[in-house]
Every structure is written in structure tokens, then in C-alpha cells.
């Protein structure tokens, strides 16, 4: 059973930084396309960043380009999201997702809360 566990969230001042981690068990992330999503209060879940399993190619939502960096460590089976210059609208529940292209299955973590103080 594949499990994803996010960590690293918390309270941060606007303009500050933090790094989210997503530890995966039950499967190798080298086989998965990985991504981060977030859901702000009263809004739908939205795409934040993606990292390809083939060559670690990255993709970002326009709203986070230049401030967020997604990366993976296949040896540690962990996905990361470095967040810099955090804006108040970045307050959300951040989710890690893994897509297995072989079986067309998606796995999700429980989410980690990021709160921004102004």
C-alpha cells in the first residue's frame, strides 16, 4: 500500500520561507510522476508544481514561478517543495500527489497546513 506523508508546514511570516517534504512508503517514487497541490479555505484544490519521473522535468503554476522549487530525492523516496517569498495567499493545505503511469493510479497524502502571518 502506497502512503504519502507530508511534513514541514506551519506558521510563517509573509515573505518567509519553508520547505515541505513528502515521504513515500510502499512504492518507489522513481516510478511515479510527483506533484504538489494546495487548497485554500473556500477554494478548490489547485496545481502548484510537478516533477517528472523520467528526467525530473519540472512545471509550476504561474502564481508560484520563481518562488517555489520542487525536487525529489529518489534515494530517500522523498519529494520536496521549497517555498520562498511566501505570500498571504499561499495560506493553504498543501498536498503531495503521486501518479503511477503503469496502473493509472493516483495516490495522495493527508495534507500539511501552511499558514501565513502578515
Backbone as numpy.savetxt, mean C-alpha at the origin, in Angstrom:
# Nx Ny Nz CAx CAy CAz Cx Cy Cz
-3.16 -20.57 2.94 -4.02 -19.38 2.94 -3.13 -18.14 2.94
-3.37 -17.28 1.96 -2.57 -16.07 1.84 -3.12 -15.02 2.79
-2.23 -14.43 3.58 -2.62 -13.37 4.50 -1.72 -12.17 4.31
-2.33 -10.98 4.38 -1.61 -9.72 4.27 -1.86 -8.92 5.54
-0.80 -8.40 6.13 -0.92 -7.62 7.36 -0.18 -6.30 7.19
-0.95 -5.22 7.23 -0.36 -3.88 7.12 0.09 -3.38 8.48
1.11 -2.54 8.48 1.58 -1.90 9.71 2.30 -0.61 9.35
2.54 0.22 10.37 3.28 1.45 10.17 2.43 2.70 10.16
1.12 2.53 10.18 0.25 3.69 10.19 0.24 4.38 11.54
-0.48 5.49 11.60 -0.57 6.23 12.85 -0.89 7.68 12.60
-0.59 8.49 13.59 -0.85 9.92 13.51 0.42 10.64 13.06
0.29 11.46 12.05 1.44 12.21 11.54 1.00 13.62 11.19
1.89 14.56 11.37 1.58 15.94 11.03 1.55 16.13 9.52
0.74 17.05 9.08 0.73 17.39 7.66 2.14 17.82 7.25
2.58 17.27 6.11 3.93 17.54 5.65 4.94 16.51 6.11
4.52 15.63 7.00 5.41 14.62 7.55 5.49 13.37 6.70
6.22 12.38 7.24 6.47 11.15 6.50 6.19 9.94 7.38
5.90 8.84 6.72 5.85 7.55 7.39 5.98 6.47 6.34
6.25 5.25 6.80 6.38 4.13 5.88 5.43 3.01 6.30
4.59 2.62 5.39 3.70 1.50 5.62 4.36 0.22 5.13
4.10 -0.86 5.83 4.60 -2.17 5.43 3.43 -3.12 5.28
3.60 -4.09 4.42 2.59 -5.13 4.21 3.31 -6.46 4.19
3.20 -7.19 5.28 3.84 -8.50 5.38 2.89 -9.57 4.87
3.40 -10.40 3.98 2.57 -11.43 3.34 3.01 -12.82 3.80
2.06 -13.66 4.11 2.34 -15.06 4.46 1.43 -15.96 3.66
1.86 -17.20 3.47 1.05 -18.16 2.73 1.23 -18.10 1.23
2.08 -17.22 0.77 2.33 -17.09 -0.66 3.51 -16.18 -0.89
4.17 -16.33 -2.02 5.35 -15.52 -2.34 4.94 -14.31 -3.16
5.32 -13.12 -2.68 4.90 -11.91 -3.39 5.59 -11.80 -4.74
6.66 -12.57 -4.94 7.31 -12.56 -6.25 6.37 -13.07 -7.34
5.32 -13.77 -6.94 4.33 -14.28 -7.89 3.14 -13.34 -8.08
3.12 -12.25 -7.30 1.96 -11.38 -7.29 2.27 -9.97 -7.78
1.30 -9.38 -8.45 1.30 -7.93 -8.63 0.73 -7.33 -7.35
1.43 -6.34 -6.83 1.07 -5.79 -5.52 0.63 -4.34 -5.64
-0.18 -3.91 -4.69 -0.62 -2.52 -4.73 -1.10 -2.01 -3.39
-1.19 -0.70 -3.32 -1.76 -0.02 -2.16 -3.00 0.75 -2.60
-4.00 0.71 -1.74 -5.25 1.42 -1.94 -5.59 2.14 -0.64
-6.50 3.08 -0.71 -6.91 3.75 0.51 -8.38 4.13 0.43
-8.97 4.26 1.59 -10.37 4.63 1.68 -10.52 5.69 2.76
-10.88 6.88 2.33 -11.11 7.99 3.24 -12.54 7.92 3.78
-12.80 8.55 4.92 -14.16 8.52 5.48 -15.20 9.03 4.49
-16.24 8.26 4.28 -17.32 8.67 3.40 -17.03 8.54 1.92
-15.88 7.95 1.59 -15.51 7.81 0.18 -15.25 6.35 -0.16
-15.18 6.08 -1.46 -14.90 4.73 -1.91 -13.39 4.47 -1.88
-13.05 3.19 -1.86 -11.65 2.82 -1.91 -11.06 3.27 -3.25
-9.84 3.81 -3.19 -9.21 4.30 -4.41 -7.80 3.75 -4.54
-7.36 3.67 -5.77 -6.01 3.20 -6.08 -4.98 4.25 -5.64
-3.87 3.77 -5.08 -2.78 4.65 -4.68 -1.52 4.36 -5.49
-1.08 3.09 -5.47 0.17 2.74 -6.14 0.20 1.25 -6.42
0.96 0.88 -7.46 1.08 -0.53 -7.84 2.53 -0.86 -8.15
2.85 -2.13 -7.98 4.20 -2.63 -8.23 4.08 -3.98 -8.93
4.66 -4.06 -10.13 4.53 -5.26 -10.95 5.46 -6.37 -10.50
5.01 -7.59 -10.57 5.82 -8.73 -10.16 6.93 -9.01 -11.19
6.72 -8.64 -12.45 7.67 -9.00 -13.50 8.99 -8.25 -13.35
8.88 -6.90 -13.22 10.11 -6.10 -13.20 10.03 -4.96 -12.19
9.06 -5.07 -11.27 8.85 -4.04 -10.26 8.51 -2.69 -10.86
7.95 -2.68 -12.04 7.45 -1.43 -12.62 6.40 -0.85 -11.69
6.43 0.46 -11.51 5.51 1.11 -10.59 4.53 2.02 -11.31
3.41 2.25 -10.66 2.38 3.15 -11.17 1.76 3.85 -9.98
1.38 5.11 -10.16 0.85 5.90 -9.05 -0.39 6.68 -9.46
-1.25 6.90 -8.51 -2.34 7.84 -8.71 -1.75 9.23 -8.86
-2.37 10.06 -9.68 -1.85 11.40 -9.90 -1.73 12.18 -8.60
-2.63 11.93 -7.67 -2.66 12.70 -6.43 -1.47 12.42 -5.51
-0.73 11.34 -5.76 0.38 10.99 -4.88 1.73 10.97 -5.59
1.73 11.16 -6.90 2.99 11.12 -7.65 3.98 12.13 -7.10
5.21 11.67 -6.94 6.26 12.54 -6.43 6.34 12.59 -4.91
5.35 12.04 -4.24 5.36 12.05 -2.76 5.33 10.65 -2.16
4.75 9.71 -2.86 4.66 8.33 -2.39 5.58 7.45 -3.22
6.17 6.45 -2.57 7.03 5.49 -3.27 6.68 4.08 -2.84
6.31 3.25 -3.81 6.00 1.85 -3.53 7.23 1.01 -3.86
7.47 0.01 -3.02 8.61 -0.88 -3.27 8.31 -2.24 -2.65
9.07 -3.22 -3.05 8.90 -4.56 -2.51 10.24 -5.16 -2.16
10.23 -6.06 -1.20 11.39 -6.86 -0.85 10.94 -8.31 -0.93
11.24 -8.95 -2.05 10.77 -10.33 -2.23 11.38 -11.28 -1.21
12.61 -10.99 -0.79 13.26 -11.87 0.19 12.53 -11.82 1.54
12.00 -10.65 1.87 11.26 -10.50 3.13 9.76 -10.70 2.93
9.37 -10.91 1.68 7.96 -11.10 1.36 7.10 -9.94 1.87
7.62 -8.74 1.64 6.99 -7.54 2.20 6.90 -6.44 1.15
5.79 -5.73 1.17 5.56 -4.57 0.32 5.61 -3.33 1.18
6.10 -2.24 0.62 6.23 -0.99 1.37 5.57 0.17 0.63
5.19 1.17 1.40 4.75 2.43 0.83 5.37 3.55 1.65
6.33 4.23 1.06 6.94 5.39 1.70 6.09 6.60 1.36
5.62 7.29 2.40 4.76 8.45 2.23 5.51 9.67 2.71
5.72 10.63 1.84 6.37 11.89 2.18 5.44 13.04 1.88
5.69 14.17 2.59 4.88 15.39 2.39 3.40 15.05 2.41
3.02 14.39 3.49 1.64 13.93 3.62 0.68 15.12 3.73
-0.40 15.06 2.98 -1.40 16.11 2.99 -2.59 15.70 3.87
-3.36 16.66 4.35 -4.53 16.34 5.18 -5.50 15.37 4.51
-5.61 15.47 3.19 -6.52 14.57 2.48 -5.97 13.14 2.38
-4.76 12.95 2.87 -4.18 11.60 2.92 -4.69 10.78 4.08
-5.50 11.38 4.94 -6.09 10.63 6.04 -7.02 9.57 5.48
-6.72 8.30 5.79 -7.51 7.20 5.23 -7.08 5.89 5.84
-7.86 4.88 5.53 -7.48 3.50 5.85 -6.75 2.97 4.63
-5.49 2.59 4.83 -4.66 2.14 3.73 -4.64 0.61 3.68
-4.93 0.09 2.50 -5.00 -1.36 2.29 -3.89 -1.83 1.35
-3.39 -2.99 1.64 -2.45 -3.67 0.77 -3.22 -4.74 -0.01
-2.92 -4.87 -1.29 -3.57 -5.87 -2.11 -2.56 -6.66 -2.92
-2.88 -7.94 -3.15 -2.03 -8.81 -3.95 -2.89 -9.51 -4.99
-2.44 -9.47 -6.23 -3.18 -10.12 -7.30 -2.36 -11.29 -7.84
-2.97 -12.45 -7.82 -2.34 -13.65 -8.37 -2.85 -13.83 -9.79
-2.02 -13.55 -10.79 -2.50 -13.62 -12.17 -2.72 -15.04 -12.67
-2.16 -16.02 -11.94 -2.32 -17.41 -12.37 -3.74 -17.90 -12.10
-4.25 -17.54 -10.94 -5.56 -18.01 -10.51 -6.61 -16.91 -10.51
-6.25 -15.71 -10.94 -7.18 -14.57 -11.00 -7.83 -14.34 -9.63
-6.99 -14.34 -8.63 -7.46 -14.14 -7.26 -6.80 -12.90 -6.67
-7.56 -12.14 -5.92 -7.03 -10.97 -5.22 -7.13 -11.18 -3.72
-6.08 -10.79 -3.03 -6.05 -10.88 -1.58 -5.91 -9.47 -1.00
-6.53 -9.27 0.16 -6.50 -7.96 0.81 -6.12 -8.08 2.28
-5.45 -7.04 2.75 -5.21 -6.94 4.17 -6.39 -6.28 4.85
-6.29 -6.12 6.17 -7.38 -5.52 6.94 -7.32 -4.00 6.94
-6.21 -3.46 6.50 -6.09 -2.01 6.45 -5.35 -1.44 7.66
-4.73 -0.30 7.45 -3.99 0.38 8.51 -4.35 1.87 8.44
-4.68 2.43 9.57 -5.18 3.81 9.60 -4.03 4.81 9.59
-4.14 5.79 8.72 -3.23 6.94 8.71 -4.06 8.18 9.00
-3.67 8.90 10.05 -4.38 10.11 10.44 -3.43 11.28 10.33
-3.91 12.38 9.78 -3.07 13.55 9.54 -3.54 14.69 10.42
-2.63 15.27 11.16 -2.96 16.44 11.98 -2.42 17.69 11.29
-3.20 18.74 11.37 -2.78 19.98 10.71 -2.14 20.94 11.69
